[in-house]
Amino acid sequence: MPEYREVTAHYVHVQMCLEKLKETNSTTVLNIWADPSLKAHEADLSPTKCVIRLTRSMDVTRGSKSSKVSLFPQILPQDKPISSLVFRDVSMTPRAVRLDFSVMHLQLAFLMHTSVQFFSQSLWDEVKATTQKKRKFRVRMAFEFHTHVLAFVSLDNLFQPFWSLSATGLPEGHVDAYKDLAGFLKRLVRWMDNRRRKKRLGLASEIIRKGEKGANVFGGVGKYTVLELFFMGGLSPFLTERDVFEDPSRTARLILALWCYQHHSIVNIAGLIRPCMVDLVIAPYKKQREGFYQKWIHVYSTDKVKVPMRMYNQLVDIEAVLSGDESKVLYDPYEPMFMNDVWKVLRDSDDVPLATVQTLQALGNLAFGRDKWLSLGGRATSGSDDLTLYFCRRETPSTVNIAQLDSLIAPDPHRQWKIRTVYAHKSPVSSISTFWSIVPAFSKRFSRPGYGESRSYEDFYLASSLDREHELYRHIIWHTRKVGIGPLEYRGHAFSVLTKNRKRLVSAVETERKSVLAAYAARAVNKKRKCNPLSLRQAPSTPTRARTPGLSFSSSPVRSSSPLPLTPIKPRPYWTHNKELTKMSEIDPSALQARAQSREPGQAGPLQAKPSRALLVLAVGPGWAQGPAQNSAHGKAAA
């Protein structure tokens, strides 16, 4: 199931692609492409097992078994060609991305994790020429424009498309708590009221993630998001559904954590993915992938986490109570500092609608209690929101140790925070193999009201050190070829290399570095040939002059305008020349000036005078070019 942060990253990426297409005036769809299934009848559509161009006559469908939909828009009127689709806008729901093609609307629900790529025509040619097995990802659906190709790629072909002639005809999505917090609370209260008639002794994290018979309120909350929300909200992931949704403080903290998580994703996701792009092609390298988990993830698949001192003390007390110490009171491990984005919005809410701010204030009253919330700087509300009205019928004591919360911001600086090891528990739930938590699981004999009492799920057990190490993001990134979870963890991401000039080059298919460099050089040559065909004509070859250590010159005093004949001879070592040239300092300067100003035929004038061979002979002797020990005929003639 796609999670909110990934869908947000896809939405922002597609927005960037749409802006680029508008700049180049190429928003008209030319073709729709897809990888056929290698099973059943679709295998015959591509004998080479490469991507194919879809037509109306092809029966290529995708989706769940009960709702197969054709990838080609069959409901497009017969008189309208595929070029009538003009990419105009993009929007999102917590689990899907919606594309507005003017005359048609498409919703892409990512049943499994899917990424977006924006290929240039040269990179798209590379994808088309590569088989599915070799490139190691599938093209679920791709829209070809004049300059680029917008592709949705993944490890498999599992996703749910839906075509409609209007935006209102698309399936109703989940209510986005970030955009409509009041509407989300209304639907949540209705769901909670319907669930009250049941025992609700299963894991709260499971009912939040999966829902019941398709009725899921928490859209975009998957197996790693739910564990992150429980950490931010100060909830143990081992609480039952009744433990969470019968307590107003816990329910309010969960909603505050969800809104904070979504707000952080919407505001900062562009800054995460943009440095990983090369011409809007996502190609993160390993340090960028690791940086996401270090800065964006608290507990899931992480080794350690830093917490303020007041939270550290809470965790020590929780471990003591779960180990059998009955002298301490058990509270939730809640630290408001991890919801700091919410408190910033309440202090400076210019960019957030007033209705949302008022609802957040109401949630603060439920989370801390009215009096404590006012002492922390919050505002009292009328209590007219749906969640407050729902809990007014039942009074539940708070599970937060409000006595130690003097402020919403941790008093100690970050450098003084304590490091805690994250627990990795093997789960009896098949859909989530490992639960990552800041607190240990309840033991078999432990049972307290509000803390897993009468729970119906099987007991958890600690993962072995080896299993835990292999599931850490750090290990996955640096020691395997696998991908983890998050916006930068996809099979369809491009392969990048760095040249000597610090230029990043990408290949749509993972390959060797030399292959990427060779392809780049070939594209550069083709581009230069198209721009200036005459510039690539081969120039006539010029013989290279051999290096000659010593040269012999004619001793004639008359300089000709033609180049001097250069005759290589066997030289003496060069240091002898330097020794002879030191005699230049012994010549009278007036003699040199008089010789330079002479106007013999072919010689330079007074203002353009250059040292002649005769001047060098006069200065250092006739053997300056051959060495001091060699007496030649030229030297005798000069004497």
C-alpha positions as CSV (number, residue, x, y, z in Angstrom):
1,M,0.0,0.0,0.0
2,P,1.3,3.5,-0.8
3,E,2.0,5.7,2.1
4,Y,1.3,9.4,2.5
5,R,4.9,10.6,2.2
6,E,5.6,8.6,-1.0
7,V,2.4,9.8,-2.7
8,T,3.3,13.4,-1.7
9,A,6.7,12.9,-3.3
10,H,5.2,11.6,-6.5
11,Y,2.7,14.5,-6.6
12,V,5.4,17.1,-6.1
13,H,7.6,15.4,-8.8
14,V,4.8,15.3,-11.3
15,Q,4.1,19.0,-10.6
16,M,7.8,19.7,-11.5
17,C,7.4,17.7,-14.7
18,L,4.3,19.5,-15.7
19,E,6.0,22.9,-15.3
20,K,8.8,21.7,-17.5
21,L,6.4,20.5,-20.2
22,K,4.6,23.8,-20.1
23,E,7.9,25.7,-20.5
24,T,8.6,23.6,-23.7
25,N,5.0,23.8,-24.9
26,S,4.8,20.0,-25.1
27,T,1.8,19.0,-23.0
28,T,0.1,17.0,-25.7
29,V,0.2,13.3,-25.3
30,L,1.6,11.5,-28.4
31,N,1.6,7.9,-27.2
32,I,0.9,5.7,-24.1
33,W,3.4,3.0,-23.4
34,A,3.4,0.1,-20.9
35,D,5.2,-3.2,-20.2
36,P,3.0,-6.2,-21.1
37,S,2.6,-9.0,-18.7
38,L,4.9,-11.9,-19.6
39,K,2.0,-14.3,-18.8
40,A,-1.2,-15.1,-20.7
41,H,-2.2,-13.3,-23.9
42,E,-0.1,-10.1,-23.2
43,A,3.2,-12.0,-23.7
44,D,2.5,-12.2,-27.5
45,L,2.3,-8.4,-27.7
46,S,6.0,-8.1,-27.2
47,P,8.2,-10.9,-28.5
48,T,11.3,-8.9,-27.4
49,K,9.8,-8.5,-23.9
50,C,10.2,-4.8,-24.2
51,V,7.8,-1.9,-23.6
52,I,5.0,-1.6,-26.1
53,R,2.9,1.3,-27.5
54,L,-0.7,0.9,-26.5
55,T,-3.6,1.1,-29.0
56,R,-7.3,0.9,-28.6
57,S,-7.4,-2.6,-30.0
58,M,-5.1,-4.0,-27.3
59,D,-6.6,-5.8,-24.3
60,V,-4.0,-4.7,-21.6
61,T,-5.6,-4.3,-18.2
62,R,-4.4,-3.7,-14.7
63,G,-5.8,-3.6,-11.2
64,S,-7.2,-6.0,-8.6
65,K,-9.1,-9.1,-9.7
66,S,-12.5,-7.5,-9.1
67,S,-11.8,-4.2,-10.9
68,K,-9.6,-4.7,-13.9
69,V,-9.3,-1.5,-16.0
70,S,-7.8,-1.0,-19.5
71,L,-4.6,1.0,-19.6
72,F,-5.7,2.7,-22.8
73,P,-8.7,5.0,-22.3
74,Q,-11.3,3.0,-24.1
75,I,-14.0,5.5,-23.0
76,L,-12.3,8.2,-25.2
77,P,-14.7,9.0,-28.0
78,Q,-13.9,7.3,-31.3
79,D,-13.6,10.6,-33.1
80,K,-10.9,11.9,-30.7
81,P,-7.3,10.7,-31.2
82,I,-4.9,10.1,-28.4
83,S,-3.4,13.5,-29.1
84,S,-6.6,15.1,-27.8
85,L,-5.2,14.4,-24.3
86,V,-3.5,17.5,-23.1
87,F,-1.8,17.4,-19.7
88,R,-3.2,20.3,-17.7
89,D,-3.1,19.7,-14.0
90,V,-2.2,17.2,-11.2
91,S,-3.7,16.6,-7.7
92,M,-3.4,14.0,-5.0
93,T,-5.4,12.0,-2.4
94,P,-3.7,10.3,0.5
95,R,-3.2,7.2,-1.6
96,A,-3.4,8.2,-5.3
97,V,-2.3,10.8,-7.8
98,R,-4.8,12.3,-10.3
99,L,-3.9,13.6,-13.7
100,D,-6.0,16.0,-15.6
101,F,-5.8,15.5,-19.4
102,S,-8.5,18.1,-20.2
103,V,-10.9,15.7,-22.0
104,M,-10.0,12.8,-19.7
105,H,-9.1,12.3,-16.1
106,L,-6.9,9.5,-14.7
107,Q,-6.4,8.3,-11.1
108,L,-3.4,6.1,-10.4
109,A,-3.7,4.2,-7.1
110,F,-0.4,2.6,-6.2
111,L,-1.3,-0.8,-4.8
112,M,2.4,-1.5,-4.5
113,H,5.2,1.1,-4.3
114,T,5.6,3.0,-7.5
115,S,7.9,5.8,-8.5
116,V,7.7,8.6,-11.1
117,Q,10.4,9.2,-13.7
118,F,10.7,11.9,-16.3
119,F,12.9,10.6,-19.1
120,S,14.3,12.6,-22.0
121,Q,13.9,11.1,-25.4
122,S,17.4,9.7,-25.3
123,L,16.9,8.0,-21.9
124,W,13.5,6.7,-23.1
125,D,15.1,5.1,-26.2
126,E,17.4,3.4,-23.7
127,V,14.4,2.0,-21.8
128,K,12.6,0.9,-24.9
129,A,15.6,-1.0,-26.1
130,T,16.1,-2.9,-22.8
131,T,14.1,-6.0,-21.8
132,Q,12.2,-6.1,-18.5
133,K,14.6,-8.6,-17.0
134,K,17.7,-6.6,-17.8
135,R,16.4,-3.2,-16.6
136,K,15.0,-4.8,-13.4
137,F,11.9,-2.6,-13.3
138,R,8.5,-2.5,-15.1
139,V,7.0,0.4,-16.9
140,R,3.5,0.4,-15.5
141,M,2.3,3.3,-17.6
142,A,4.2,6.0,-19.5
143,F,2.9,9.1,-21.4
144,E,5.1,10.3,-24.3
145,F,5.2,14.0,-25.0
146,H,7.2,15.8,-27.6
147,T,10.3,16.4,-25.5
148,H,9.9,14.0,-22.5
149,V,8.2,10.8,-21.3
150,L,6.4,10.8,-17.9
151,A,6.7,7.2,-16.7
152,F,5.3,5.4,-13.6
153,V,7.7,2.5,-12.9
154,S,8.0,-0.2,-10.3
155,L,9.2,-3.7,-9.6
156,D,5.9,-5.3,-10.8
157,N,2.7,-4.4,-12.7
158,L,0.4,-4.1,-9.6
159,F,-1.5,-0.8,-9.6
160,Q,-5.0,0.4,-10.1
161,P,-5.7,2.9,-12.9
162,F,-9.1,4.5,-13.4
163,W,-10.2,6.6,-16.4
164,S,-13.1,9.0,-16.3
165,L,-14.5,11.7,-18.6
166,S,-14.8,14.1,-15.6
167,A,-13.1,14.7,-12.3
168,T,-16.3,14.0,-10.4
169,G,-16.4,10.5,-12.0
170,L,-13.2,9.4,-10.2
171,P,-13.6,7.1,-7.1
172,E,-14.0,8.9,-3.9
173,G,-10.7,9.1,-2.0
174,H,-9.8,9.2,1.7
175,V,-10.3,12.5,3.5
176,D,-7.0,14.2,3.7
177,A,-6.5,15.3,7.3
178,Y,-4.0,18.0,6.3
179,K,-6.4,19.7,3.9
180,D,-9.7,19.1,5.7
181,L,-9.0,18.4,9.4
182,A,-12.6,19.0,10.4
183,G,-14.0,16.7,7.7
184,F,-11.5,14.0,8.8
185,L,-12.6,14.2,12.4
186,K,-16.2,13.9,11.4
187,R,-15.5,10.7,9.5
188,L,-13.2,9.4,12.3
189,V,-16.0,9.9,14.9
190,R,-18.5,8.1,12.8
191,W,-16.0,5.2,12.4
192,M,-15.2,5.1,16.2
193,D,-18.9,5.2,17.1
194,N,-19.6,2.2,14.8
195,R,-16.6,0.3,16.3
196,R,-17.7,0.8,19.9
197,R,-20.1,-2.2,19.8
198,K,-17.1,-4.5,19.3
199,K,-14.5,-5.7,21.8
200,R,-11.6,-4.0,20.0
201,L,-8.9,-6.1,21.7
202,G,-6.7,-6.3,18.7
203,L,-3.7,-4.1,17.9
204,A,-4.6,-0.5,17.3
205,S,-1.8,-0.1,14.8
206,E,-3.4,-2.9,12.6
207,I,-6.9,-1.5,12.6
208,I,-5.5,1.9,11.8
209,R,-3.4,0.6,8.9
210,K,-5.8,-1.9,7.4
211,G,-9.3,-0.7,8.4
212,E,-12.3,-3.1,8.3
213,K,-13.9,-4.3,5.1
214,G,-12.5,-1.5,3.0
215,A,-13.7,1.2,5.6
216,N,-10.4,2.7,6.3
217,V,-10.3,6.3,7.7
218,F,-6.5,6.6,7.9
219,G,-5.6,6.9,4.2
220,G,-1.9,6.7,3.4
221,V,-0.9,5.2,6.8
222,G,1.1,2.1,6.1
223,K,3.4,-0.2,8.0
224,Y,6.1,2.3,8.7
225,T,4.0,5.4,8.9
226,V,1.9,3.9,11.7
227,L,4.9,3.1,13.8
228,E,6.3,6.7,13.3
229,L,2.9,8.2,14.3
230,F,2.8,6.1,17.5
231,F,6.3,7.3,18.4
232,M,5.4,11.0,17.8
233,G,2.1,10.7,19.6
234,G,3.7,8.9,22.6
235,L,1.8,5.7,22.1
236,S,3.1,2.2,22.5
237,P,2.5,0.2,19.3
238,F,1.3,-2.7,21.5
239,L,-1.8,-0.9,22.7
240,T,-5.1,-2.3,21.7
241,E,-7.7,-0.5,19.7
242,R,-9.8,0.1,22.8
243,D,-6.8,1.5,24.7
244,V,-6.3,4.2,22.1
245,F,-9.8,5.2,21.0
246,E,-11.4,5.1,24.4
247,D,-8.9,7.7,25.7
248,P,-9.3,11.3,24.5
249,S,-5.7,12.2,25.1
250,R,-4.4,9.3,23.1
251,T,-6.8,9.8,20.3
252,A,-6.0,13.6,20.1
253,R,-2.3,12.9,20.2
254,L,-2.6,10.4,17.4
255,I,-4.4,13.0,15.2
256,L,-1.9,15.7,16.1
257,A,0.9,13.4,15.1
258,L,-0.8,12.6,11.8
259,W,-1.3,16.2,10.9
260,C,2.3,17.1,11.9
261,Y,3.6,14.2,9.8
262,Q,1.6,15.3,6.8
263,H,2.5,19.0,7.3
264,H,6.2,18.2,7.4
265,S,5.9,16.0,4.2
266,I,4.0,18.7,2.2
267,V,6.3,21.5,3.2
268,N,9.7,19.8,3.0
269,I,9.4,17.0,0.5
270,A,10.6,19.1,-2.5
271,G,13.8,19.8,-0.6
272,L,14.3,16.1,-0.1
273,I,13.9,14.9,-3.7
274,R,15.3,17.9,-5.7
275,P,19.0,17.3,-4.8
276,C,18.5,13.7,-6.0
277,M,17.4,14.7,-9.5
278,V,19.4,15.2,-12.7
279,D,17.2,17.0,-15.2
280,L,14.1,15.8,-13.2
281,V,15.3,12.2,-13.3
282,I,15.5,10.8,-9.8
283,A,18.8,9.1,-9.3
284,P,19.8,9.2,-5.6
285,Y,23.2,7.9,-4.5
286,K,23.7,6.0,-1.3
287,K,24.5,8.9,1.0
288,Q,21.4,10.7,-0.1
289,R,19.3,7.6,0.6
290,E,20.9,7.3,4.1
291,G,20.3,11.0,4.8
292,F,16.5,10.5,4.4
293,Y,16.4,8.0,7.3
294,Q,18.7,10.0,9.5
295,K,16.7,13.2,9.2
296,W,13.1,12.0,8.5
297,I,12.7,8.7,10.3
298,H,12.6,8.3,14.1
299,V,12.3,4.5,14.8
300,Y,11.5,2.4,11.8
301,S,14.5,0.3,10.8
302,T,16.8,2.6,12.8
303,D,19.4,1.5,15.3
304,K,19.2,4.4,17.9
305,V,17.3,7.6,18.5
306,K,18.1,10.7,20.5
307,V,15.5,11.9,23.1
308,P,15.4,14.7,25.6
309,M,16.3,14.0,29.2
310,R,12.6,14.1,30.4
311,M,11.6,11.5,27.9
312,Y,14.7,9.4,28.7
313,N,13.5,9.3,32.3
314,Q,10.1,8.3,31.3
315,L,11.5,5.4,29.2
316,V,13.5,4.2,32.2
317,D,10.4,4.2,34.4
318,I,8.4,2.3,31.7
319,E,11.0,-0.4,31.5
320,A,11.0,-0.8,35.3
321,V,7.2,-1.1,35.4
322,L,7.1,-3.7,32.6
323,S,9.9,-5.6,34.4
324,G,7.7,-5.9,37.6
325,D,8.4,-2.7,39.6
326,E,5.0,-1.7,41.0
327,S,6.3,1.3,42.9
328,K,6.2,3.5,39.8
329,V,3.2,4.9,37.8
330,L,3.0,3.8,34.2
331,Y,2.6,6.7,31.7
332,D,2.8,7.0,28.0
333,P,6.2,7.8,26.6
334,Y,5.1,11.2,25.2
335,E,7.5,14.0,24.2
336,P,5.8,17.1,22.7
337,M,9.1,18.2,21.1
338,F,8.5,15.6,18.3
339,M,5.4,17.6,17.3
340,N,7.2,20.9,17.1
341,D,5.8,21.6,13.6
342,V,2.3,21.8,15.1
343,W,3.3,24.2,17.9
344,K,5.1,26.4,15.3
345,V,1.9,26.6,13.2
346,L,-0.1,27.6,16.3
347,R,2.4,30.4,17.1
348,D,2.5,31.6,13.5
349,S,-0.5,30.4,11.5
350,D,-0.4,32.8,8.5
351,D,-0.1,29.9,6.0
352,V,-2.7,27.6,7.6
353,P,-6.5,28.2,7.4
354,L,-8.1,29.6,10.5
355,A,-10.5,26.6,10.8
356,T,-7.6,24.2,10.9
357,V,-5.9,26.3,13.6
358,Q,-9.0,26.2,15.8
359,T,-9.3,22.5,15.4
360,L,-5.6,22.0,16.3
361,Q,-6.3,24.1,19.4
362,A,-9.2,21.8,20.3
363,L,-7.0,18.8,19.9
364,G,-4.5,20.4,22.3
365,N,-7.2,20.8,24.9
366,L,-8.0,17.1,24.6
367,A,-4.4,16.0,24.6
368,F,-3.2,17.8,27.7
369,G,-6.5,18.8,29.5
370,R,-7.8,22.4,29.4
371,D,-5.9,23.8,32.3
372,K,-2.5,22.3,31.3
373,W,-3.0,23.4,27.7
374,L,-3.6,27.0,28.8
375,S,-0.5,26.9,31.0
376,L,1.5,25.7,28.0
377,G,0.4,28.7,25.9
378,G,-2.6,27.2,24.1
379,R,-6.0,28.7,23.8
380,A,-9.3,27.4,25.1
381,T,-11.9,26.4,22.5
382,S,-15.7,26.2,22.6
383,G,-15.6,22.4,22.3
384,S,-17.9,22.4,19.3
385,D,-15.7,20.1,17.1
386,D,-16.8,16.6,16.6
387,L,-14.1,14.8,18.5
388,T,-14.6,17.0,21.6
389,L,-18.3,16.4,21.5
390,Y,-17.8,12.7,21.2
391,F,-15.6,12.4,24.3
392,C,-17.8,14.7,26.4
393,R,-20.0,11.7,26.9
394,R,-17.3,9.7,28.7
395,E,-14.6,11.0,31.1
396,T,-11.3,9.2,30.9
397,P,-8.2,10.0,33.0
398,S,-5.2,11.3,31.2
399,T,-2.3,8.9,30.4
400,V,0.2,11.7,30.1
401,N,2.5,12.7,33.0
402,I,1.6,16.4,32.6
403,A,3.4,17.2,35.9
404,Q,6.8,17.1,34.2
405,L,5.7,19.0,31.1
406,D,6.6,22.6,31.8
407,S,6.8,23.5,28.2
408,L,6.1,22.1,24.7
409,I,9.8,22.5,23.9
410,A,12.4,20.4,25.6
411,P,14.4,22.5,28.0
412,D,17.8,20.8,27.3
413,P,19.6,21.5,24.0
414,H,19.8,18.8,21.4
415,R,23.5,18.1,22.1
416,Q,22.6,17.0,25.6
417,W,19.9,14.6,24.5
418,K,20.3,10.9,25.4
419,I,20.7,8.1,23.0
420,R,18.3,5.1,23.2
421,T,18.4,1.8,21.4
422,V,15.3,1.0,19.3
423,Y,13.6,-2.3,20.1
424,A,12.9,-4.7,17.2
425,H,10.1,-7.1,18.0
426,K,9.1,-10.0,15.7
427,S,5.4,-9.7,15.0
428,P,2.7,-12.3,15.0
429,V,1.1,-10.1,12.3
430,S,2.1,-11.5,8.9
431,S,1.7,-8.1,7.1
432,I,4.3,-6.4,9.4
433,S,7.3,-8.7,10.1
434,T,9.0,-6.4,12.6
435,F,7.7,-3.8,15.1
436,W,10.2,-1.0,15.8
437,S,9.5,0.7,19.0
438,I,11.1,2.9,21.7
439,V,9.4,0.8,24.4
440,P,9.5,-3.0,25.0
441,A,6.4,-5.1,24.3
442,F,4.1,-6.2,27.1
443,S,5.2,-9.5,28.7
444,K,2.8,-12.5,28.9
445,R,1.8,-11.9,32.5
446,F,1.6,-8.1,32.3
447,S,-2.0,-6.7,32.3
448,R,-3.2,-3.3,33.4
449,P,-6.2,-1.3,32.4
450,G,-5.4,0.9,29.4
451,Y,-2.2,-1.0,28.7
452,G,-3.0,-4.1,26.7
453,E,-5.5,-5.6,29.2
454,S,-7.3,-8.7,27.8
455,R,-5.5,-8.3,24.5
456,S,-6.4,-10.9,21.9
457,Y,-3.2,-10.8,19.8
458,E,-0.3,-13.2,20.2
459,D,2.8,-12.2,22.1
460,F,5.7,-10.5,20.5
461,Y,9.3,-11.6,20.9
462,L,12.6,-9.7,20.4
463,A,14.4,-10.2,17.1
464,S,17.8,-11.8,17.2
465,S,20.8,-9.5,16.9
466,L,21.6,-10.8,13.4
467,D,18.0,-10.4,12.1
468,R,17.8,-6.9,13.6
469,E,21.1,-5.9,11.9
470,H,20.0,-7.1,8.5
471,E,16.8,-5.1,8.7
472,L,18.4,-1.8,9.5
473,Y,18.4,0.8,6.7
474,R,22.1,1.2,7.2
475,H,22.7,-2.4,6.3
476,I,20.2,-2.4,3.4
477,I,21.8,0.6,1.7
478,W,25.5,-0.2,2.1
479,H,25.6,-4.0,2.1
480,T,22.7,-5.2,-0.1
481,R,21.2,-4.3,-3.5
482,K,17.7,-4.1,-1.9
483,V,15.6,-1.1,-1.3
484,G,14.0,0.1,1.9
485,I,11.0,2.2,2.4
486,G,10.6,5.9,1.6
487,P,10.5,8.4,-1.3
488,L,14.1,7.5,-2.3
489,E,13.8,3.7,-2.2
490,Y,12.5,2.4,-5.6
491,R,13.7,-0.1,-8.2
492,G,12.9,2.3,-11.0
493,H,15.3,5.0,-9.9
494,A,18.0,5.9,-12.4
495,F,21.7,5.0,-12.1
496,S,24.1,8.0,-11.8
497,V,27.8,8.4,-12.1
498,L,30.1,11.4,-11.3
499,T,32.6,12.5,-13.9
500,K,36.0,14.0,-13.1
501,N,34.5,17.4,-13.7
502,R,31.9,16.8,-10.9
503,K,29.1,16.4,-13.5
504,R,26.4,13.9,-12.7
505,L,25.3,11.6,-15.6
506,V,22.4,9.3,-15.5
507,S,21.4,6.1,-17.2
508,A,17.8,4.8,-17.1
509,V,19.1,1.3,-16.6
510,E,21.7,0.2,-14.1
511,T,24.9,-0.4,-15.9
512,E,28.7,0.0,-15.7
513,R,30.2,3.5,-15.3
514,K,32.2,3.3,-18.5
515,S,29.0,2.6,-20.4
516,V,27.3,5.7,-19.1
517,L,30.3,7.8,-20.0
518,A,30.4,6.4,-23.5
519,A,26.7,7.0,-24.1
520,Y,27.1,10.6,-22.9
521,A,30.1,11.2,-25.2
522,A,28.1,9.7,-28.2
523,R,25.1,12.0,-27.4
524,A,27.4,15.0,-27.2
525,V,28.9,14.2,-30.7
526,N,25.4,13.8,-32.2
527,K,24.2,17.0,-30.7
528,K,27.3,18.9,-32.1
529,R,26.8,17.3,-35.5
530,K,23.1,18.5,-35.6
531,C,24.0,22.0,-34.5
532,N,27.0,22.5,-36.9
533,P,27.6,19.7,-39.4
534,L,30.6,21.5,-41.0
535,S,32.4,21.7,-37.7
536,L,33.0,17.9,-37.7
537,R,34.8,17.7,-41.1
538,Q,38.2,16.2,-40.6
539,A,41.0,18.7,-41.0
540,P,44.0,17.9,-43.1
541,S,46.6,16.1,-41.1
542,T,49.8,18.0,-40.2
543,P,52.9,16.0,-39.6
544,T,54.2,16.5,-36.0
545,R,57.7,18.0,-35.7
546,A,59.9,15.7,-33.8
547,R,61.5,17.1,-30.7
548,T,65.2,17.9,-31.3
549,P,67.4,18.6,-28.3
550,G,70.0,20.7,-30.3
551,L,69.8,22.7,-33.6
552,S,72.5,24.1,-36.0
553,F,72.0,27.5,-37.6
554,S,73.6,29.1,-40.6
555,S,76.3,31.7,-39.6
556,S,75.5,34.1,-42.5
557,P,75.3,37.7,-41.2
558,V,72.5,38.5,-43.7
559,R,69.1,37.5,-42.4
560,S,66.7,36.3,-45.0
561,S,62.9,36.8,-44.8
562,S,62.4,33.0,-45.3
563,P,62.5,30.6,-42.4
564,L,65.9,29.4,-41.4
565,P,66.9,25.9,-42.2
566,L,66.9,23.8,-39.1
567,T,69.3,20.8,-39.2
568,P,69.3,18.5,-36.2
569,I,72.6,17.4,-34.9
570,K,73.9,15.3,-32.0
571,P,74.0,17.7,-29.1
572,R,76.1,18.0,-25.9
573,P,74.2,18.2,-22.6
574,Y,72.1,21.4,-22.2
575,W,73.9,22.5,-19.1
576,T,76.9,23.4,-21.2
577,H,74.8,25.9,-23.2
578,N,73.8,27.6,-20.0
579,K,77.4,27.9,-18.9
580,E,78.4,29.5,-22.2
581,L,75.5,31.9,-22.1
582,T,76.6,33.4,-18.8
583,K,79.3,35.2,-20.9
584,M,76.6,37.6,-22.1
585,S,77.1,39.6,-19.0
586,E,80.7,40.4,-20.0
587,I,79.8,42.2,-23.2
588,D,79.7,46.0,-23.3
589,P,76.0,47.1,-23.5
590,S,76.8,49.9,-26.0
591,A,78.2,47.3,-28.4
592,L,75.0,45.2,-28.2
593,Q,72.8,48.3,-28.8
594,A,74.9,49.4,-31.8
595,R,74.7,45.9,-33.3
596,A,70.9,45.7,-32.7
597,Q,70.3,49.1,-34.5
598,S,72.2,48.1,-37.6
599,R,70.1,48.2,-40.8
600,E,71.5,45.3,-42.8
601,P,69.1,43.9,-45.4
602,G,66.5,41.6,-43.9
603,Q,67.2,42.7,-40.3
604,A,64.9,44.3,-37.8
605,G,64.7,48.0,-37.3
606,P,65.7,49.8,-34.1
607,L,62.3,49.5,-32.5
608,Q,61.7,45.9,-33.5
609,A,65.3,44.7,-32.9
610,K,65.7,41.0,-32.1
611,P,69.0,39.2,-31.1
612,S,70.6,37.8,-34.2
613,R,72.8,34.7,-34.6
614,A,75.8,37.0,-35.2
615,L,75.2,38.8,-31.9
616,L,75.2,35.5,-30.0
617,V,78.4,34.5,-31.8
618,L,79.9,37.8,-30.8
619,A,78.8,37.4,-27.2
620,V,79.6,33.8,-26.4
621,G,81.8,32.5,-29.2
622,P,81.1,30.4,-32.3
623,G,80.4,27.1,-30.6
624,W,77.3,28.2,-28.6
625,A,74.9,25.9,-30.4
626,Q,77.3,22.8,-30.3
627,G,78.9,23.1,-26.9
628,P,82.2,24.6,-25.8
629,A,84.4,21.7,-26.8
630,Q,83.3,21.4,-30.4
631,N,85.1,23.5,-33.1
632,S,83.1,23.6,-36.3
633,A,83.7,25.3,-39.7
634,H,81.1,27.8,-38.7
635,G,83.1,28.8,-35.7
636,K,86.3,29.3,-37.8
637,A,84.5,31.4,-40.3
638,A,83.1,33.6,-37.6
639,A,86.6,34.0,-36.1
